[in-house]
């Protein structure tokens, strides 16, 4: 269950990065609430995951999902660069996260 909590925490982290962008564009209360909701949920699920998983592995996977997911969101929804080198490095982050799960 801890691994599921960690994946959920990473997804909320990714959504939190997207909500920062939304708040920068809109500056309204709804965007601010979304920002707090996504990052708050991310921290709650990270806390739950870290009850049974080591801190180093949990944090690395959480930030990896957030970083890779944020970059993918930027490419898909905000027309950021889709350069093949960028995609390769995002893939390296994802392979590293999977590797940590397999040995952790």
KAKA-V195215 format. One record per pair of residues at least 12 apart in sequence whose C-alpha atoms are under 10 Angstrom apart, sorted by sequence separation. I is the first residue (numbers start at 1). J is the second residue. If there is no record, write none. Layout:
BEGIN
i:I j:J
i:I j:J
END
This chain:
BEGIN
i:19 j:31
i:20 j:32
i:22 j:34
i:23 j:35
i:46 j:58
i:75 j:87
i:19 j:32
i:22 j:35
i:46 j:59
i:19 j:33
i:20 j:34
i:21 j:35
i:72 j:86
i:19 j:34
i:20 j:35
i:71 j:86
i:72 j:87
i:18 j:34
i:19 j:35
i:20 j:36
i:46 j:62
i:71 j:87
i:18 j:35
i:19 j:36
i:16 j:34
i:17 j:35
i:19 j:37
i:20 j:38
i:72 j:90
i:15 j:34
i:16 j:35
i:19 j:38
i:20 j:39
i:43 j:62
i:68 j:87
i:71 j:90
i:15 j:35
i:16 j:36
i:18 j:38
i:19 j:39
i:42 j:62
i:16 j:37
i:17 j:38
i:68 j:89
i:69 j:90
i:15 j:37
i:16 j:38
i:17 j:39
i:68 j:90
i:15 j:38
i:16 j:39
i:67 j:90
i:68 j:91
i:14 j:38
i:15 j:39
i:16 j:40
i:42 j:66
i:68 j:92
i:12 j:37
i:13 j:38
i:14 j:39
i:16 j:41
i:65 j:90
i:68 j:93
i:69 j:94
i:12 j:38
i:13 j:39
i:16 j:42
i:64 j:90
i:67 j:93
i:68 j:94
i:11 j:38
i:12 j:39
i:13 j:40
i:15 j:42
i:67 j:94
i:11 j:39
i:12 j:40
i:13 j:41
i:14 j:42
i:64 j:92
i:65 j:93
i:9 j:38
i:10 j:39
i:12 j:41
i:13 j:42
i:64 j:93
i:65 j:94
i:68 j:97
i:9 j:39
i:11 j:41
i:12 j:42
i:13 j:43
i:63 j:93
i:64 j:94
i:9 j:40
i:10 j:41
i:11 j:42
i:12 j:43
i:64 j:95
i:9 j:41
i:10 j:42
i:12 j:44
i:61 j:93
i:64 j:96
i:65 j:97
i:8 j:41
i:9 j:42
i:10 j:43
i:12 j:45
i:13 j:46
i:60 j:93
i:61 j:94
i:64 j:97
i:8 j:42
i:9 j:43
i:11 j:45
i:12 j:46
i:63 j:97
i:64 j:98
i:7 j:42
i:9 j:44
i:10 j:45
i:61 j:96
i:62 j:97
i:6 j:42
i:8 j:44
i:9 j:45
i:10 j:46
i:60 j:96
i:61 j:97
i:5 j:42
i:6 j:43
i:8 j:45
i:9 j:46
i:60 j:97
i:61 j:98
i:6 j:44
i:7 j:45
i:8 j:46
i:9 j:47
i:61 j:99
i:5 j:44
i:6 j:45
i:7 j:46
i:9 j:48
i:58 j:97
i:61 j:100
i:5 j:45
i:6 j:46
i:9 j:49
i:57 j:97
i:60 j:100
i:61 j:101
i:4 j:45
i:5 j:46
i:6 j:47
i:8 j:49
i:5 j:47
i:6 j:48
i:7 j:49
i:58 j:100
i:2 j:45
i:3 j:46
i:5 j:48
i:6 j:49
i:57 j:100
i:58 j:101
i:2 j:46
i:4 j:48
i:5 j:49
i:6 j:50
i:56 j:100
i:57 j:101
i:2 j:47
i:3 j:48
i:4 j:49
i:5 j:50
i:2 j:48
i:3 j:49
i:57 j:103
i:58 j:104
i:1 j:48
i:2 j:49
i:3 j:50
i:6 j:53
i:57 j:104
i:1 j:49
i:2 j:50
i:10 j:58
i:14 j:62
i:56 j:104
i:2 j:51
i:3 j:52
i:9 j:58
i:10 j:59
i:13 j:62
i:14 j:63
i:17 j:66
i:2 j:52
i:3 j:53
i:12 j:62
i:13 j:63
i:14 j:64
i:16 j:66
i:17 j:67
i:54 j:104
i:1 j:52
i:2 j:53
i:7 j:58
i:10 j:61
i:11 j:62
i:13 j:64
i:14 j:65
i:15 j:66
i:18 j:69
i:53 j:104
i:6 j:58
i:9 j:61
i:10 j:62
i:13 j:65
i:14 j:66
i:17 j:69
i:18 j:70
i:6 j:59
i:9 j:62
i:10 j:63
i:12 j:65
i:13 j:66
i:14 j:67
i:17 j:70
i:18 j:71
i:21 j:74
i:7 j:61
i:8 j:62
i:9 j:63
i:10 j:64
i:11 j:65
i:12 j:66
i:13 j:67
i:14 j:68
i:15 j:69
i:16 j:70
i:17 j:71
i:3 j:58
i:6 j:61
i:7 j:62
i:10 j:65
i:11 j:66
i:14 j:69
i:15 j:70
i:18 j:73
i:2 j:58
i:6 j:62
i:9 j:65
i:10 j:66
i:13 j:69
i:14 j:70
i:17 j:73
i:18 j:74
i:8 j:65
i:9 j:66
i:10 j:67
i:12 j:69
i:13 j:70
i:14 j:71
i:17 j:74
i:21 j:78
i:3 j:61
i:7 j:65
i:10 j:68
i:11 j:69
i:14 j:72
i:15 j:73
i:6 j:65
i:7 j:66
i:10 j:69
i:11 j:70
i:14 j:73
i:18 j:77
i:18 j:78
i:3 j:101
END
